[in-house]
Amino acid sequence: MLSRTADHLFWMARYTERAENTARMLDVNVQTSMLPQSEQDAARGWRALLGISELQEAFDRKYAAPLAREVIDFMVRDPDNPSSIAACLTEARENARAVRGTLTTEVWETQNQTWLDLNKRLADGVLQHDPSQFFEWVKYRSHLSRGVTLGTMLRDEAVHFIRLGTFLERADNTARILDVKFHGAKRSAPGEEMSQRDFYYWAALLRSVSGFEIYRKVYRDVITPGRIAELLMLRADMPRSLLACMDEVLNNLRMVRNDLSADTERCAGKLHAELQFGNIDDILKAGLHDTLTAFLQNIYELGNRVSRDFLVPLAA
């Protein structure tokens, strides 16, 4: 496959997944901001979200304080934010249009219709009236895109590059969601029972990654931060966990390997092994934030390696 074609497919998938995960992060912040808390705590939560998304500096250039309405608008549709949901869905559509002949009609029409509906929804003011409804729509369109891709496309290199982009992006964003919510969590004293506020906080985090029902099925017990971290990092059967994402990244890398990609595959295999044989107690002892920061750096490097070996190289 031509590197230019692979590049468009890869980034079509990454931008679609990025829009979904931005919607997930915003939605969980909207839900947790409804819990009883001071204005300072609420602002700290929104600032943490901007920070983990690497948007703090760009936001501060436009706004004086991280108010919920302004953060949501900035991360959804601000033209000065190239990582906004609107920008991501536009880029996904443009990448799909560039390789229209490689996609099935259903995949192209799904991407194009999402872009058309996005503009209508933003014009209708749904973001102001019911932001959670808008975020659910973004997630639904991403689910639809993945389902149509797997249901209509030949399982060739095109699909493997789409899947590779999807799961690299998902791994990055799951780590970011986990890090930002643990960073903003209230610290309980040893032996202290979880308050009702804490329960809703952690339940909102699980729902942001479609993991609440899965948690109940796997652990059948009270929600604890350590188990949440284990579920979202080390469980291969949890669809949005870091290990599940790395399973898919490694498998799809093997399907498209070329003469240049052995080192990239080895890098992915090492990252996968650290999760596969990891222990949550050891991770928490070493520091969850440090572990997730290192993981994000490794995922960034892995993405650069994929671009170097298969795609149009990223600008230096």
C-alpha positions as CSV (number, residue, x, y, z in Angstrom):
1,M,0.0,0.0,0.0
2,L,1.2,3.5,-0.8
3,S,2.4,5.4,2.3
4,R,0.2,8.3,1.4
5,T,-2.9,6.1,1.4
6,A,-1.9,4.4,4.6
7,D,-1.3,7.8,6.2
8,H,-4.8,9.0,5.4
9,L,-6.4,5.8,6.7
10,F,-4.3,5.9,9.9
11,W,-5.2,9.5,10.6
12,M,-8.8,9.2,9.7
13,A,-9.1,6.6,12.5
14,R,-7.0,8.5,15.0
15,Y,-9.0,11.7,14.5
16,T,-12.3,9.8,14.9
17,E,-11.1,8.1,18.0
18,R,-9.7,11.4,19.4
19,A,-13.0,13.2,19.0
20,E,-14.7,10.3,20.9
21,N,-12.2,10.4,23.7
22,T,-12.3,14.1,24.0
23,A,-16.1,13.8,24.4
24,R,-15.6,11.1,27.0
25,M,-13.2,13.3,29.0
26,L,-15.5,16.3,28.8
27,D,-18.5,14.2,29.8
28,V,-16.9,12.8,32.9
29,N,-15.9,16.3,34.0
30,V,-19.4,17.6,33.4
31,Q,-20.8,14.8,35.6
32,T,-18.2,15.2,38.4
33,S,-18.6,19.0,38.3
34,M,-22.2,18.5,39.5
35,L,-21.0,16.9,42.8
36,P,-20.8,19.2,45.8
37,Q,-17.5,21.1,45.7
38,S,-16.0,24.5,46.0
39,E,-15.4,26.8,43.1
40,Q,-11.7,26.2,43.5
41,D,-12.0,22.5,43.3
42,A,-14.3,22.8,40.2
43,A,-11.8,25.1,38.5
44,R,-8.9,22.7,39.4
45,G,-10.8,19.8,37.7
46,W,-11.2,21.8,34.5
47,R,-7.6,23.0,34.6
48,A,-6.4,19.4,35.1
49,L,-8.4,18.4,32.0
50,L,-6.8,21.1,29.9
51,G,-3.3,20.2,31.3
52,I,-3.5,16.5,30.5
53,S,-4.8,17.3,27.0
54,E,-1.8,19.7,26.5
55,L,-4.2,22.6,25.9
56,Q,-3.5,24.7,29.0
57,E,-1.3,27.3,27.3
58,A,-3.5,27.7,24.3
59,F,-6.6,28.1,26.6
60,D,-4.9,30.7,28.8
61,R,-4.1,32.9,25.8
62,K,-7.9,33.3,25.2
63,Y,-9.5,33.0,28.7
64,A,-8.8,34.3,32.1
65,A,-10.2,31.4,34.1
66,P,-11.2,27.8,33.4
67,L,-14.9,28.1,33.7
68,A,-16.9,25.0,32.6
69,R,-18.7,26.8,29.7
70,E,-15.5,28.2,28.2
71,V,-13.5,25.0,28.6
72,I,-16.3,23.0,26.8
73,D,-16.6,25.5,24.0
74,F,-12.8,25.6,23.6
75,M,-12.5,21.8,23.5
76,V,-15.5,21.2,21.2
77,R,-15.5,23.9,18.5
78,D,-13.0,26.7,19.1
79,P,-11.3,27.4,15.7
80,D,-8.0,28.2,17.5
81,N,-7.9,24.7,19.0
82,P,-6.7,22.1,16.4
83,S,-7.5,19.3,18.8
84,S,-11.2,20.3,19.3
85,I,-13.9,17.8,18.5
86,A,-15.1,19.8,15.5
87,A,-11.5,20.0,14.2
88,C,-11.0,16.3,14.7
89,L,-14.2,15.3,12.9
90,T,-13.4,17.7,10.1
91,E,-9.9,16.2,9.7
92,A,-11.3,12.6,9.8
93,R,-13.7,13.5,7.0
94,E,-10.9,15.2,4.9
95,N,-8.6,12.1,5.3
96,A,-11.5,9.9,4.3
97,R,-12.2,12.0,1.3
98,A,-8.6,11.8,0.2
99,V,-8.8,8.0,0.0
100,R,-12.5,7.7,-1.0
101,G,-11.6,4.9,-3.5
102,T,-10.1,2.7,-0.8
103,L,-13.1,2.9,1.5
104,T,-16.5,1.3,1.0
105,T,-19.5,3.6,0.3
106,E,-20.8,2.9,3.7
107,V,-17.6,4.0,5.5
108,W,-17.3,7.2,3.5
109,E,-21.0,8.1,3.9
110,T,-20.7,7.6,7.7
111,Q,-17.7,9.9,7.9
112,N,-19.3,12.5,5.7
113,Q,-22.7,12.4,7.4
114,T,-21.0,12.8,10.8
115,W,-19.4,16.0,9.6
116,L,-22.6,17.4,8.2
117,D,-24.6,16.5,11.3
118,L,-21.9,18.1,13.5
119,N,-22.4,21.5,11.9
120,K,-26.1,21.3,12.3
121,R,-25.9,20.3,16.0
122,L,-23.5,23.0,16.8
123,A,-25.7,25.6,15.1
124,D,-28.8,24.3,16.9
125,G,-27.2,25.1,20.3
126,V,-27.4,21.6,21.8
127,L,-24.0,22.1,23.3
128,Q,-25.3,24.9,25.5
129,H,-28.6,23.2,26.4
130,D,-27.4,19.6,27.0
131,P,-23.7,19.0,26.6
132,S,-24.0,15.4,27.7
133,Q,-26.4,14.7,24.9
134,F,-23.9,16.1,22.4
135,F,-21.1,14.0,23.8
136,E,-23.2,10.9,23.6
137,W,-23.8,11.7,19.9
138,V,-20.1,12.0,19.3
139,K,-19.4,8.7,20.9
140,Y,-22.3,7.1,18.9
141,R,-20.9,8.3,15.6
142,S,-17.4,6.9,16.5
143,H,-19.0,3.6,17.4
144,L,-20.9,3.6,14.1
145,S,-17.7,4.4,12.1
146,R,-15.9,1.4,13.6
147,G,-18.8,-0.9,13.2
148,V,-19.3,0.0,9.5
149,T,-15.6,-0.3,8.9
150,L,-15.4,-3.9,10.3
151,G,-18.7,-4.8,8.7
152,T,-18.1,-3.7,5.2
153,M,-14.4,-3.5,4.4
154,L,-12.0,-6.2,3.2
155,R,-9.7,-7.3,6.0
156,D,-6.6,-6.1,4.2
157,E,-3.8,-3.6,4.9
158,A,-6.3,-0.7,4.8
159,V,-8.2,-2.1,7.8
160,H,-5.0,-2.9,9.7
161,F,-3.8,0.7,9.3
162,I,-7.3,2.0,10.5
163,R,-7.2,-0.3,13.5
164,L,-3.6,0.7,14.3
165,G,-4.6,4.3,14.3
166,T,-7.6,3.6,16.5
167,F,-5.9,1.7,19.2
168,L,-2.8,3.9,19.4
169,E,-5.1,6.9,20.0
170,R,-7.3,4.9,22.4
171,A,-4.3,3.8,24.5
172,D,-3.1,7.4,24.7
173,N,-6.5,8.8,25.7
174,T,-7.3,6.0,28.3
175,A,-4.0,6.8,30.0
176,R,-4.9,10.5,30.0
177,I,-8.4,10.0,31.4
178,L,-7.0,7.8,34.1
179,D,-4.2,10.2,35.0
180,V,-6.4,13.3,35.1
181,K,-9.1,11.7,37.3
182,F,-6.7,10.1,39.7
183,H,-4.8,13.4,40.0
184,G,-8.0,15.2,40.8
185,A,-9.4,12.6,43.2
186,K,-9.9,13.3,46.9
187,R,-7.3,11.3,48.9
188,S,-8.9,9.1,51.6
189,A,-7.1,8.1,54.8
190,P,-6.2,4.5,55.2
191,G,-9.2,2.5,56.3
192,E,-11.6,5.4,55.7
193,E,-14.8,4.3,54.0
194,M,-15.7,5.7,50.6
195,S,-18.1,8.6,50.8
196,Q,-21.2,8.9,48.5
197,R,-19.3,11.7,46.7
198,D,-16.3,9.5,46.1
199,F,-18.6,6.7,44.8
200,Y,-20.2,9.0,42.2
201,Y,-16.7,10.4,41.3
202,W,-15.3,7.0,40.5
203,A,-18.5,5.7,39.0
204,A,-18.4,8.7,36.6
205,L,-14.8,7.8,35.6
206,L,-15.8,4.2,34.9
207,R,-18.8,5.3,32.8
208,S,-16.5,7.6,30.8
209,V,-14.8,4.5,29.5
210,S,-17.9,2.4,29.3
211,G,-16.6,0.4,32.2
212,F,-19.2,0.6,35.0
213,E,-21.1,-2.6,34.2
214,I,-17.8,-4.3,33.4
215,Y,-16.4,-3.4,36.8
216,R,-19.4,-4.8,38.5
217,K,-19.2,-8.0,36.6
218,V,-15.5,-8.5,37.2
219,Y,-15.1,-7.4,40.8
220,R,-18.7,-7.7,42.2
221,D,-17.7,-5.5,45.1
222,V,-17.2,-1.9,46.2
223,I,-15.5,0.5,43.8
224,T,-11.9,1.2,44.7
225,P,-9.3,3.3,42.9
226,G,-6.8,0.5,42.8
227,R,-9.2,-1.8,41.1
228,I,-10.2,0.9,38.6
229,A,-6.5,1.3,37.7
230,E,-6.1,-2.4,37.3
231,L,-9.2,-2.7,35.1
232,L,-8.2,0.2,32.8
233,M,-4.5,-0.8,32.6
234,L,-4.0,-4.5,33.0
235,R,-7.2,-6.3,32.0
236,A,-6.9,-7.7,28.5
237,D,-10.6,-8.4,28.4
238,M,-11.5,-4.8,29.1
239,P,-12.0,-3.2,25.6
240,R,-10.5,0.2,26.5
241,S,-7.7,-0.9,28.8
242,L,-4.1,-0.1,28.0
243,L,-3.3,-3.8,27.6
244,A,-6.2,-4.5,25.3
245,C,-5.2,-1.5,23.1
246,M,-1.6,-2.8,23.0
247,D,-2.8,-6.2,22.0
248,E,-4.5,-4.7,19.0
249,V,-1.5,-2.4,18.2
250,L,0.9,-5.3,18.2
251,N,-1.3,-7.6,16.2
252,N,-1.9,-5.0,13.5
253,L,1.7,-4.1,13.4
254,R,2.5,-7.7,12.7
255,M,0.0,-7.8,9.8
256,V,1.6,-4.8,8.0
257,R,5.3,-5.4,8.9
258,N,7.9,-4.4,6.4
259,D,11.7,-4.4,6.1
260,L,12.0,-1.3,8.2
261,S,9.6,-2.1,11.0
262,A,11.3,-4.7,13.2
263,D,12.5,-2.2,15.7
264,T,9.1,-0.6,15.9
265,E,7.5,-3.9,16.5
266,R,10.0,-4.7,19.2
267,C,9.2,-1.4,20.9
268,A,5.5,-2.2,20.8
269,G,6.2,-5.7,22.2
270,K,8.2,-4.3,25.1
271,L,5.4,-1.9,26.0
272,H,2.9,-4.7,25.7
273,A,4.9,-7.1,27.9
274,E,5.2,-4.4,30.7
275,L,1.4,-4.3,30.8
276,Q,0.8,-8.1,30.3
277,F,3.1,-9.0,33.2
278,G,2.5,-5.9,35.3
279,N,1.1,-6.0,38.9
280,I,-1.2,-3.2,40.1
281,D,0.3,-3.1,43.6
282,D,3.8,-2.6,42.1
283,I,2.5,0.2,39.8
284,L,0.7,2.0,42.7
285,K,3.8,1.7,44.9
286,A,6.0,3.1,42.1
287,G,3.5,5.9,41.5
288,L,0.6,5.8,39.1
289,H,1.2,9.2,37.7
290,D,4.8,8.4,36.9
291,T,3.8,5.1,35.3
292,L,1.2,6.7,33.1
293,T,3.5,9.6,32.2
294,A,6.1,7.1,31.0
295,F,3.4,5.2,29.1
296,L,2.3,8.3,27.3
297,Q,5.8,9.2,26.3
298,N,6.3,5.6,24.9
299,I,3.0,5.8,23.0
300,Y,4.1,9.1,21.5
301,E,7.4,7.6,20.4
302,L,5.6,4.5,19.0
303,G,3.4,6.7,16.9
304,N,6.4,8.5,15.6
305,R,8.0,5.2,14.7
306,V,4.9,4.0,12.9
307,S,4.9,7.3,10.9
308,R,8.6,6.8,10.0
309,D,8.3,3.1,8.9
310,F,4.9,3.1,7.1
311,L,3.4,6.6,6.7
312,V,4.3,10.1,5.5
313,P,6.9,11.1,8.2
314,L,5.7,13.7,10.7
315,A,7.3,17.2,10.3
316,A,10.2,17.7,12.7
